[in-house]
């Protein structure tokens, strides 16, 4: 998802993965799965098949781990700032964890072809020999929107052919 915003420092783009469910929704689904699993296990233990108890617990833990990791990774966010004299990229989950900046006039957007025919192009900001990959979670349509927004802001586009 690409969100275009304006502030007193300049224009900025907020890049986020598409989320089908919030963190609270994920916790509700996990609670419902735990309740259903508990009811089934209670019934199985009642009829004497107590051996299913540890397997049901392991199954629920595996599903919970998968859902929690996925929900946490969907909280990733990147903010691309177009300030008067510089381009700044901030990346992180819940807080800024990585930061990159370059002069606006000389920073370019490097576009490499996707690894898979249905994938998104790989994007990076570059100034001289310094490159910072970003927007890896965007789908092809959002990546195209991001590229057009960068072109609209006057950023030089460097399209790569093949894997380099």
C-alpha positions in Angstrom: 0.0 0.0 0.0 1.4 3.4 -0.9 0.0 6.5 0.9 1.0 10.0 -0.3 1.1 12.7 2.5 2.3 16.2 2.8 3.9 17.9 5.9 5.8 21.1 6.6 9.1 19.3 5.8 7.8 18.2 2.4 6.0 15.3 0.7 6.4 11.8 2.1 5.2 8.3 1.0 4.2 5.7 3.5 4.8 2.2 2.3 3.1 -0.7 4.0 2.3 -4.3 3.2 -1.4 -5.0 2.4 -3.0 -6.3 5.6 -6.1 -8.4 5.6 -6.4 -8.5 9.4 -5.3 -6.3 12.3 -3.3 -7.5 15.3 -6.5 -7.7 17.4 -8.2 -9.8 14.7 -5.3 -12.2 14.7 -5.6 -12.6 18.5 -9.3 -13.2 18.1 -8.7 -15.9 15.5 -6.1 -17.5 17.8 -8.5 -17.5 20.7 -11.2 -19.1 18.6 -8.9 -21.8 17.4 -7.8 -22.4 21.0 -11.4 -22.7 22.1 -12.3 -25.1 19.4 -9.2 -27.2 19.9 -9.8 -27.3 23.6 -13.4 -28.5 23.2 -12.2 -31.3 20.8 -9.4 -32.3 23.2 -11.8 -32.4 26.2 -14.1 -34.7 24.2 -11.2 -37.0 23.2 -9.8 -37.1 26.8 -13.4 -37.8 28.0 -13.6 -41.0 25.9 -10.1 -42.1 26.9 -7.9 -40.9 24.0 -5.7 -38.7 26.2 -2.7 -39.2 23.8 -4.1 -36.5 21.5 -3.5 -33.9 24.2 0.2 -33.1 23.5 -0.4 -33.2 19.7 -3.3 -30.7 19.9 -1.1 -28.4 22.0 1.8 -28.6 19.5 -0.6 -28.0 16.6 -2.0 -24.9 18.2 1.5 -23.6 19.0 2.6 -24.1 15.4 -0.5 -22.3 14.0 -0.1 -19.5 16.6 3.6 -19.1 15.8 2.8 -18.8 12.1 0.0 -16.3 12.6 2.0 -14.1 15.0 5.1 -14.0 12.8 2.9 -13.1 9.8 1.0 -10.4 11.7 4.3 -9.0 13.1 5.8 -8.8 9.6 2.7 -7.0 8.3 3.4 -4.2 10.7 6.5 -3.3 8.7 6.5 0.3 7.4 8.8 2.4 5.3 8.5 6.2 4.9 10.1 7.9 1.9 10.6 11.6 2.4 11.1 14.1 -0.4 12.5 17.1 1.4 13.7 20.3 -0.2 17.4 19.2 -0.6 17.4 15.5 0.3 15.6 12.1 0.0 15.3 10.2 3.2 14.2 6.6 3.8 13.1 5.3 7.2 12.4 1.6 7.7 11.2 -0.5 10.6 8.5 -2.3 12.6 6.8 -0.2 15.2 9.7 2.2 15.2 12.5 3.4 13.0 15.2 0.7 12.8 17.1 1.7 9.6 17.7 5.1 8.1 19.1 6.1 4.7 19.5 9.5 3.0 21.0 11.1 -0.1 20.9 14.5 -1.9 17.6 14.8 -3.7 19.2 16.0 -6.9 21.6 13.0 -7.3 19.6 10.2 -5.7 18.2 7.7 -8.2 15.6 5.0 -8.1 17.2 1.7 -9.3 14.6 -0.8 -10.7 15.7 -4.4 -11.2 13.5 -7.0 -12.8 11.6 -9.3 -10.5 12.9 -12.8 -9.7 9.6 -14.3 -10.7 7.5 -13.3 -13.7 4.5 -12.5 -11.5 6.6 -10.7 -8.8 7.2 -7.1 -8.2 10.3 -5.3 -9.4 13.1 -4.9 -6.9 13.6 -1.3 -5.9 16.5 0.5 -4.4 17.6 4.1 -3.7 21.1 4.9 -4.8 23.6 7.7 -4.4 27.0 7.0 -5.9 27.9 3.5 -4.8 25.6 3.4 -1.8 22.3 1.5 -2.4 19.4 0.8 -0.1 16.8 -1.8 -1.1 13.2 -0.9 0.0 9.6 -1.7 -0.8 10.2 -5.4 -1.1 6.7 -6.2 0.2 4.8 -4.2 -2.4 2.7 -5.9 -5.0 3.3 -5.1 -8.7 0.5 -2.5 -8.8 1.7 -0.7 -5.7 5.3 -0.8 -7.0 4.2 0.9 -10.2 2.4 3.5 -8.2 5.6 4.1 -6.2 7.7 4.4 -9.4 5.3 6.9 -10.9 5.2 9.0 -7.7 9.1 9.0 -7.7 9.1 10.1 -11.4 6.5 12.8 -10.6 8.9 14.2 -7.9 11.8 14.4 -10.4 13.8 11.4 -9.3 16.1 9.8 -11.9 15.0 6.3 -12.8 17.7 3.7 -13.5 16.1 0.6 -15.0 18.3 -2.5 -14.9 18.0 -5.4 -17.5 18.5 -8.9 -16.3 20.1 -9.9 -12.9 23.0 -7.7 -12.1 
